[in-house]
Amino acid sequence: MTDLNFERSLKIKAAQASSISTIVPTWWKEISKQSKTIASPGKLYAIGNYLVELTKNSLGDGKGDGKITAIFDDEKIKIVIDDLGSEEKEINLNVAGDYGMKESIEYFDIFTVESRGKMYEKNVRNMIEQTDGSDVYAGSKLTIIKYHVTPVDEYEEDYTAKRNFGQRM
């Protein structure tokens, strides 16, 4: 694999909240090409669709500015959506549609939300649960990660007994 580390950010002003569905896809297509990532075009297309819906959920209320940061490296694509609002924000996990919140949680390998001083993470059952505290009190922060390839479990040696346990000692 190449030594790939490509990072780009997009700032979204509160006044641009109604234009998220045109700004974000254009930006995503442009940086996906620039990154020269090894991710498949289908994976990039899917991530882009989820990204638009998650950005609308996070920043679509128009109450504050926000920033999206995409980081491409050898093994994954990491996206951080920051709501830089000045007030505490109630998180909304009720996004419907083909690229809704439930589908986003299932699609991404790592999914964390930070809001009101709490951190919520995806668990093995594809559900969000509170796991830790956070330093994000005003606004919110959503971090999603999708790996290019399925992480490989480490090889585990089989244990073979040297004697037959059916025999008497």
Secondary structure, 3 states (H helix, E strand, C coil): CCCCEEEEEEEECHHHHHHHHHHHHHHHHHHHHHHCCCCCHHHHHHHHHHHHHHHHHHHCCCCCCEEEEEEEECCEEEEEEEECCCCECCCCCCCCCCCCHHHHHHHCCEEEEEECCEEEEECCCCCEEEEEECCCCCEEEEEEEEECCCCCCCCCCCCCCCCCCCCCC
